[in-house]
Amino acid sequence: MSTPIRLAIIGAGSAQFSLGLVRDLCLTDSLRGSTICFMDIDQSRLEMVHELARRYAAELGAELRFEATMEREPALREADFVLNTALAGGHDQEEAERALLQEHGYYRGIHLADMVRQFDLMLGLARDMERLCPKAWLIQSSNPVFEGCTLVTRKTTTKVIGLCHGHYGYREIAHVLGLELKDVTFEAPGFNHCIWMTHFRYQGRDAYPLIDRWIEEKAQGYWRTWRPRYGQTQMSPAAIQMYQLYGLMPIGDASRALWAEVWWYHLDLAAKVRWWGPLGGFDSAEGWQLYLDDLARNVQQIREVASDPRRRVAEVFPPSKSDEQILPIIDALVNDHPGYFQVNVPNQGALQGVPDDVVVEVPAMIDGKGIRPLAVGRLPKRIMLGVMWPRLLEAERRLAAFLSGDRRDLMQLLLADHRTRTWEQAEEALDALLTMPGNEAMARYYAK
Amino acid sequence: MSTPIRLAIIGAGSAQFSLGLVRDLCLTDSLRGSTICFMDIDQSRLEMVHELARRYAAELGAELRFEATMEREPALREADFVLNTALAGGHDQEEAERALLQEHGYYRGIHLADMVRQFDLMLGLARDMERLCPKAWLIQSSNPVFEGCTLVTRKTTTKVIGLCHGHYGYREIAHVLGLELKDVTFEAPGFNHCIWMTHFRYQGRDAYPLIDRWIEEKAQGYWRTWRPRYGQTQMSPAAIQMYQLYGLMPIGDASRALWAEVWWYHLDLAAKVRWWGPLGGFDSAEGWQLYLDDLARNVQQIREVASDPRRRVAEVFPPSKSDEQILPIIDALVNDHPGYFQVNVPNQGALQGVPDDVVVEVPAMIDGKGIRPLAVGRLPKRIMLGVMWPRLLEAERRLAAFLSGDRRDLMQLLLADHRTRTWEQAEEALDALLTMPGNEAMARYYAK
């Protein structure tokens, strides 16, 4: 059985992402006959992706259709699924904001303007979907998944599901411990980028003692010689200290992307190096640049293939399925193929102690009947009070600041940052952010 | 009609407080025939209070009985009301802890050891009441009222009501604006020491515009010449900035006692002087010392009267009723005399958006049928996100740290403090606190 769908990709100009998805779709026989509509505001990137997708499907003999548009409306019309990967403003603007805020004492910046742009894009998209494809699922893969999905849930009737790769962090734990991945099971609920491993089993038995023994016997030696790439933060001193402080391992991005709650890892480069190894982790200037360079190198490779019709796309996208959940989830929903996934959906009681209208990251069974999160119970009190509540408070403040258009709400975000030393510092940073090129619309919105 | 009651005062050695209450009781005819049992662990202060109470009642011809005990059990037995004014450990220990933490970078200290002592005393007292006087009301007047009453509510069946004077701060606003107090009404719900004036009326009309005009036309001149005493923080630059930031006036202690949320007022003496005038407010070294000196001076006056049986107690306690709510509330309850009070009681929906098992400060109607808080609705979102949630989070962390006996929960409190610059600073401060004289029991508890 196969069910063709219409999938719109918003922000499809990311060739790496879009062609990865095309590859997976080519290899998913049960979605044969589907249509992907690529949408992006960057015409040249859009055309390249469109052209490569056609070539790639032809190479693999896959029965797929592709469209491309620079407008949202034709992309959304008739869509069954809308995948949002867009980064409003792009990396360049984000980097310029980071540099500017760093001059004001915020080492590596603080999410403010980028956040407002993303919320605006996400909410606008979800509202357009209400009108143009009210039955479609919005699959949100660009950040901030936590706040964005919560916003869409509260303000629209659009069904939203947020996806991320962070939960695969348990695999790095298994790898470092020398465990066979096929014999490992785990569970790690929480908020996106703030998930905590409540279960970790190897061959049916609790495997947390193996982590404890590794910490006691091997961690120091491991850290003495490790030269982690930016993504490898799972067994960092930071992750292990969080485990010791909170009682559960933070998984994936939780080991690096929490800022407000574990500020002492983020104060300066020296701190980052101490807690995430010589490179300073994913979010140091060097680590992040390496990530951006890798992205650029991939795009360059893809461009070279694009410019030479004699080369095969499969050179840069070998035809083997990724571990991306997007298509398996679509397959589960439309073909009633049951599967177990890690998703971000409105809580509705799955994670106790969190309001129902907050989007949580939890395991879920997905099939033709829909997405049913598993009731994961409670996280330990120390994690709730130390990380989850503060993270939720930060999310609520961000959403409030976005919705109100009131400059005081932006000030509140800056004042709550542990790096802020004086009221004036926050005022000046905010002034600088609102007067920099690219943020004119935001400045008008907050001048109300 | 008069109904004699048995009232136990725990921590009765504070002569100023106890004799003030005796004065009010002498002047409350409807409680004629009542018994006060003074309880304190300081024998000489206890005896002085006991003796002065007898003399004072005799002077005024009041029909009252007095007892004194150094044990809790005889004080509680048969009690109708138990008034807790005790400060476990006393001011000297508290000052020593402040000085020590200041050496570690926490200007004017941080509530940790004092908090644990107070919780221990409050919970122990409420548990003894469950056994010895299960129908009695516990009236909690020593701090922390917010956390203490919440703790007692959650962990015992003892009925608790917390009282404070902070809400009278609206009178200082009226005074500075030149309004006739009798024509002013107000409402200021929240948590104890974190209340926000939702209503302020003069002769029936909204009087907030009078505050706005004062800020525009008179505030600068007022601040140029003011020489506030420690208690006068209600119209300080800090209070007005909070009003401008959050949209409602903070009332009473809310204008000075919030630390975690408005850290920029508390960084150092210069900040305190800027925000609370030349003395630096209630909580600067100088302001607090003035308060302690005033306390000492009062005690000295009282001692002089005590040591000379020919002098009248009424010299230091002129027989006119205070605005203390304690006896009017008791009168309302036992004599069914309805009254409108500001109390701290379990929320049960009075303040929307706050869990039911949290004690809130709200207006209440009190009479023979009990204490009925008024439904005050919601506080504005900016106050909830900026102050109420963070304050509740701090309270929950303090209670968790008290109940767990886990050192990590104390670390979490220190790490959350905006003044903490490094993990090591927090560790060292905590080590110092736990090894200082007077904190041996606490050190054992957290060494578990």
Interface residues (C-beta under 8 A of the other chain):
Chain A: L245 W264 L267 K381 R382 L385 G386 W389 P390 L393 E396 R397 A400 S404 D406 R408 D409 M411 Q412 L415 H418 T420 R421 T422 W423
Chain B: L245 W264 L267 K381 R382 L385 G386 W389 P390 L393 E396 R397 A400 S404 D406 R408 D409 M411 Q412 L415 H418 T420 R421 T422 W423
